[in-house]
Amino acid sequence: MQRRGALFSVPGGGRKMAAGDLGELLVPHMPTIRVPRSGDRVYKNECAFSYDSPNSEGGLYVCMNTFLAFGREHVERHFRKTGQSVYMHLKRHMREVRAASAGALPKRRNSKLFLDLDMDDDLNSDDYEYEDEAKLVIFPDHYEIALPNIEELPALVTIACDAVLSSKSPYTKQDPDTWENELPVSKYANNLAQLDNGVRIPPSGWKCARCDLRENLWLNLTDGSVLCGKWFFDSSGGNGHALEHFRDMGYPLAVKLGTITPDGADVYSFQEEGPVLDPHLAKHLAHFGIDMLHTNGTENGLRDNDIKPRVSEWEVIQESGTKLKPMYGPGYTGLKNLGNSCYLSSVMQAIFSIPEFQRAYVGNLPRIFDYSPLDPTQDFNTQMTKLGHGLLSGQYSKPPVKSELIEQVMKEEHKPQQNGISPRMFKAFVSKSHPEFSSNRQQDAQEFFLHLVNLVERNRIGSENPSDVFRFLVEERIQCCQTRKVRYTERVDYLMQLPVAMEAATNKDELIAYELMRREAEANRRPLPELVRAKIPFSACLQAFAEPDNVDDFWSSALQAKSAGVKTSRFASFPEYLVVQIKKFTFGLDWVPRKFDVSIDMPDLLDISHLRARGLQPGEEELPDISPPIVIPDDSKDRLMNQLIDPSDIDESSVMQLAEMGFPLEACRKAVYFTGNTGAEVAFNWIIVHMEEPDFAEPLAIPGYGGAGASVYGATGLDNQPPEEIVAIITSMGFQRNQAVQALRATNHNLERALDWIFSHPEFEEDSDFMIEMENNANANIMSEAKPEGPRVKDGSGMYELFAFISHMGTSTMSGHYVCHIKKEGRWVIYNDHKVCASERPPKDLGYMYFYRRIPS
């Protein structure tokens, strides 16, 4: 491509200036030009407000002061808001290369690529050549200065430009444990030696070469040895023979059998001591007879390539083997997979198919963008609006231009169409400070949905809160089985969790026969029989939801003693949009997460009107409002402080033992903390009890122990009422409430110091005026929390229509792949990462999360 003749010019031609005037032109702006320092995030791949990149027609403008990047439509907004005038304009040009003769492939020429860009485009194509261009642009007159221009530019400007051009992706400058630091490519992958020893890996029946283990097996990519991993590595046990083999032979790379899919596999480098990427994995596996492109991991580590077509959930859910028609235009934009980010993509596609979310964010785009903070990459509403506009505008989902039109309109430069957007900036923000979602590991779509709802709640735009469409009230009725007395309570929820009624399977005989044949095939190392999936009636799952559950350790206030109790749940209100989660995941006796591979005949039209709560019924007698008696041990203080350990003293070995079973890391930390470091088994029981709570995977927040929690609970000023949860901890030890309140107030709400204060003030006497004041404040706080402002539920009919569902492939929520199906304009559409196609056979019976919209009565 021919560069401009002038060093800078005003668009539209006309005005040119001599090279000697460059310094004078930049003098007024020199104080605003900065050299990136360590820790500065330089965005040169993506606009803060859109998905424009250097590949876009208008290129990308990088502010030379803030290092934020903006597309052509948004750079003027940043200039007006900040007054920053100097931007670096980055543009990658792409031209088609004509073949020299018919059938001959042209030689690719990419020698003019000098930008260190993290681009998603395929630069291995032989049909195009690429050229990068960088220049400084001075606003508002749009003077352009071509780069590089070392001789004419001031030294500071030259250094700053060079630093920006050579900077790495901002997502690699985060905490080393976060997802932005994606798995490194192994330095042994390119030149890995593979022995020509004739080893071929069978499709089933694997066993460790040094022991009898048949799970947690690793294939060494040098000599084809199949050996077991270490104890509790990746959710299962082993004797460490794979590591011993490396120490004996020095062969560095191994792949875990059972994780191999067309999308990749778990590869570990013993030499580099961590998980790695192997860009040549397909070739390395083919050396041992494994066809990676036709392999899917199964629960027991066997392959699915012997299963008949349209049986494997990977094939059925992704509608493999069917020629699907690609969809383009507004609402048909895909999301590129960042490496195990499909859980996020599927949830966001479903979310932005809901009109309330479209209106709240995309409908308010001008106002949200105009009033965004100076760093819009760190603003939730800005990033939600950006993502929503990217998905709904159609700007990044355009059909390919027909070849005959290309020949007519293409002159010298090719203008590629961008299909699909990368949610990298969005994921970096919404997962910030969350140890699980910020990792590069697969996550539970249901947990991310609740995490997103929490973020929407905390960042509501004025009085508008689109997550209210999911919000509903649950009435819980607890009955004492001996006295028949009842208690009614209400709680807020955002999704309905349906149990899988396995006992109601309609094909039990087929399941028994299949299980016998499967075990025989494994024992004899033969191909597995055709999969038989349990068929569960939806009505049975709904009935299981409605049935009473036993209440563990129920204390009856009527009997003043422990008794048998049962709990039933009903809808005190019906949400506008009902999200139904099928509880497919459970845990075996070996603590290993397992998935029910079932088929449930989910209805297109759903009526749950019969689940409407009725409240206290005539003839029912309420349980007395009496709290259980408190047993005060002699060493009450010591026991309490032993249970409430300092966060820095949490037993990390127990935490990792639980985390390696597939539980979220923060949930494991909370389990170990709240069980007082009493071991992984006790903590595991805590997890089972609490895993369905909305904040199950939220970070551990401990009041009264410094850090972020202390800054919240230790507030002082006019409202110095101690948090009720800390007061409850102290009163549960048998101390009076007024003692607890005054002790906490005297110690700035610090739990440990408050206990010391109580034990050092045995002569404590009530200050009645003080207590009246504090009780009034407490009641005011409780009332304000119990009655939030604005409408919080949108009650209505219990009739619903299915419009979207998210499906999961794999054996655990911590592995596998997610796909979303959405009904648009009367037809089902499959969203499989960046691929968006018309669905031919939507697998509604294999979904994990279902989205229903209310049918107006």
C-alpha angles and dihedrals in degrees: 000000000000114000126222115280094218121066089227136358142169113259108258093044126250108101121074130170133202120257091245090065094064094090093049091048092056098040096090090051100044095100090059097051113093135186110230111254129206107287096026113128111224112199110200101141103058142026117246091229103032143015095261114137137173085280092060119101092251095040123216132293118213116199109232091214106042097020090223115142128226136185121233093268094054108035092084090057091055091047092052094046099045106021089229106151108180120077133166111230115212123193132171113203122203126194131183114243115219117226115246093228138000112293093008119122116225120235113254116241116193100150091124095066108113102147115100093222129165094222129170096208121112106251092178093079114118092204098074141044124209136214129184124214129192129182140158117248122198117206143248093019094041095229108179126212116189118228140257096040105147097159098054104034124082113260094247091054092048092051092047093049092048091049092051093047093049097042120119127234112293089231092069092060095073135094108311091237095056128101095251089073092069121196111291122240108252114249087220096056100083097052101025111157114226120192117233092223099135095247113159121184113224120226093246146004098062119174134177110265092224102039141013099264116131100186138058088036125167127202114217107224094212104054103007095244114162110213137160125258128231126289113291092357107153096353100309142072134258144158099244096249093141090059092045089053091054091051090051099043107017094229101154111198132062134169124212113243112231094036096075112116133150087267096057141276143246108280122184128194113209091190093051092038099227149061113297142177122252109199089190095049095123091055093044092051092045088060087069096041098264115137101207095190092062099039130100125182118240133200096262094042096261128128128255097209091099092057117103118256120281094019104089110083089229090061098039097047094045090042091233117186092034122104101235122198113233116237124216138182137050112355094012100088119127130216120233116236112246092192114294093357095120091104089062094043093052094049094047093049089054093044094053092048086070114092094218091060092043091054096042095054114013092033089055095042099124093049095043093048095044093051097039117127122262089267104046091178087074097049119096097206092048093051093045089051092047092051093045092050091047091054098041106035098069088223091122098038111066127149117250115265114252115254095241091054090049090057091052101044104028111095111164108325130054119222106207121209115236112224116189130006132242114238092202097122092043093049092047091056103040092046095046112130091006108113095204105041091041090058126088091241127109114264141196112273090210092055091048090050090056091044090053092048088053091052092048090051092050094046101041117162105237110299092336116102114170093190088071087084088073097041120106139156123247120207112211117198117195119189130192104229093210102047096025089224118143143210125204123204135166132218136176122249138171104202141031115236113209120197119226107246096212092169088064095060110140095209102051095140092054090048093053092048092048093050091053092049092046093054091047091050092050093049092050094039093239128141113282119257121251109291118258113201123202112251111216123186112233089223089063091054091049090049091050089053091052096048121098120263125213115250113225117227092000113185113204113214088198093059095031086226143078114285143157114287137178130204130206126187127212136169113265085184134009117232124230089239118030118207113199120195119196107218094227096150125081139149129254126221087266089060091245114139112246134188129218106231096206141148116226121186096231111194124235088216117044127191116189096159090121089065092064112129117246102191125215109354128213109274094024116121120209123233112251115264095244126137121228115265116263118237108208114203119209092244094044095141095047093047093049093049090047089055095044095056124179109269090236089061096057111133100250093190090062090045093053092044089059094040092054087059089065102263119136111269096235091050089054091051091051091048093053092043097049092046092053100242091296094144143281095282094057090043090051090057089052089053093051091052096046105031095101094055114112093237094045094121098033117118118274111267115190119186118220098018102096127251122076094333093054093050089058101041096034096061118142133197134073093339101054097150109140116239112270093232091061092045089051092053091055096042089050086066090061100262120134118261092238089054091051094048096048093044092052092045091051092051101042092257094300109151099206094046090046091058090050089050092053094049091047094049105055089150091065114150127190120257098208096195090050092049094048090052093048094047091051090051091048092050091049091052093047092048092049091051094045093052109044116189121264132015110318102178130040102207122191144118122352093224116110142179124211113241105158143011137185120218129199127210119197141049100281140021086244092064139027129050139292128219129183129213119195129182109229129171091353097308136087119250126194119220108197104170107288093350116092117182141159107266117235100184111014107203096225091161094062101051128128101198124026126197118207128183122211118255109226111245 
